[in-house]
Amino acid sequence: MPAESTPRYTTLARTKTVIRLLAPLVSGGLLMIGLSLFSAGVAPRLIAPGYAVSERLIWCVVGLGYLLGFPIAGFILFYLLRAAADLIDLMIDSEIAAEKTADLMERQLVPAVHRMCQLLEARNQPGPPAGQGEAATRSAEARRQALEAVREAMRQAVSWGTAKNAAVRGISVGGKTGTAEFGAPLADGKHESHAWFTGFAPFEKPEVTVVVFLEKGNGANNAAPVGAKILDYYFHRQFLAEAP
């Protein structure tokens, strides 16, 4: 079942819709309340006879509070509610991306790596020299398919997965992030971590590989952007240097 159709995401999506609908209603309601209070409680005292100038000044201040305070409060609540809806939308997108990445790892990357390990083990076992017979042909084809699966998984990781911060304009990049925990657990039970990123580009015909390691960081948020800057510098500065 797609992540978008699960009860959790359905509930979040409905909550986001309700909040977006409430935002203009709440702000408009506060504006109407301010106008109603001014017209019912202040305006009659400003135009009715028998009030001193000082009293009218006081009611003017009160009226300004109604006319300005309630609309400003409505304006603030409107944007707070819209921000809450956008936050829910961002949370849905990030969790869907995380689930897709996990699904990609489970369906493609992990089996491909496992298959590569099997091929390496088979290659180290005694037997006929490589390149002879139908078995060698099947082995070479299996290796090619495994490598293509890993390459495609790395391309998708940069396109919409955990390595999307490594994307470079105009260049198709393949890459993988890593976050290596170390040391004793912190007070909250988590560990400090080092950030890793490895990638290559262009995907269709690679000509450069980059590996980034950062102490005390996160692979997706810290190492991947550094890799993107290195690749961006390599390709676009190179193009500028080669321009006539």
Secondary structure as GFF3:
##gff-version 3
##sequence-region A 1 244
A	DSSP	three_ten_helix	3	5	.	.	.	ID=ss1
A	DSSP	alpha_helix	7	37	.	.	.	ID=ss2
A	DSSP	pi_helix	38	42	.	.	.	ID=ss3
A	DSSP	alpha_helix	43	47	.	.	.	ID=ss4
A	DSSP	alpha_helix	53	64	.	.	.	ID=ss5
A	DSSP	pi_helix	65	69	.	.	.	ID=ss6
A	DSSP	alpha_helix	70	104	.	.	.	ID=ss7
A	DSSP	pi_helix	105	109	.	.	.	ID=ss8
A	DSSP	alpha_helix	110	124	.	.	.	ID=ss9
A	DSSP	alpha_helix	133	160	.	.	.	ID=ss10
A	DSSP	three_ten_helix	164	166	.	.	.	ID=ss11
A	DSSP	beta_strand	174	182	.	.	.	ID=ss12
A	DSSP	beta_strand	192	201	.	.	.	ID=ss13
A	DSSP	beta_strand	208	214	.	.	.	ID=ss14
A	DSSP	pi_helix	219	223	.	.	.	ID=ss15
A	DSSP	alpha_helix	224	232	.	.	.	ID=ss16
A	DSSP	pi_helix	233	237	.	.	.	ID=ss17
A	DSSP	alpha_helix	238	242	.	.	.	ID=ss18
###
